[in-house]
């Protein structure tokens, strides 16, 4: 007989929180009737400055089957939080989840760019990726290297050897969800191998918090600049008062008018 659910939740706090966030976002999307094109990541929207979609696409799910598959796999992969003796643990899980979300999103955009520019495949300009699969496949890959004897449980009755799980799951997902993003899953696998093999390393709590801060800034400002959301408190008003003093360079006769004079920035 297994442990009561509450004990497993306490043993996997970060995983439980992420599952709760993804489930809440899915419920909100369904309630508000939001389409994948409004939150998903595509090359076209990224070029237009919708960089915030790297985050929203990862945590959003449109299909309940897709949500259940990803969260079921993520719950099984939460064992990473319990492997502190292998150099993993809760802190490692949170730190490299940030890395997986950002780098896998950037990598899939890079792949889109490559196919569009090199092979002129315009399909990749408009195809939209959505879902937490990239991170799930990344953790499958990391765990397959760090603890190859582990098993991946799906839906409570399918058990896969973790050493082959990334590629087996790639096939399994393609069967039950034909619209699954192959490049999105592949990007997660690539970043996962880079982390597991030590090509991406050195994350600490300090760098994780710093990275989270930059993600928040880029998220807010890209929302503002793309017009997806209006942050009134970020309004910057230009000041064209002719009475403001100018700045002069003595000796060559040139005068430089200050473009951002003291007091010229107002946060409404």
Secondary structure, DSSP 8 states (H G I E B T S, - for coil): ----HHHHHHHTHHHHHHHHHHHHHHHHHHHHT--HHHH-B-HHHHHTT-TTHHHHHHH--SSHHHHHHHHHHHHHHGGGGG-GGGT-SHHHHHHHHHHHHHHHHHHHHHHHHHHHHHH--THHHH--B-SSHHHHHHHHHHHHHH-TT-EEEETTTEEEEHHHHHHHHHHHHHHH-TT--HHHHHHHHHHHHHHHTTSS----HHHHHHHHHHHHHHHHHHHHHHTSS--GGG-------TTS--EE-TTS--EE--SS-TT-----
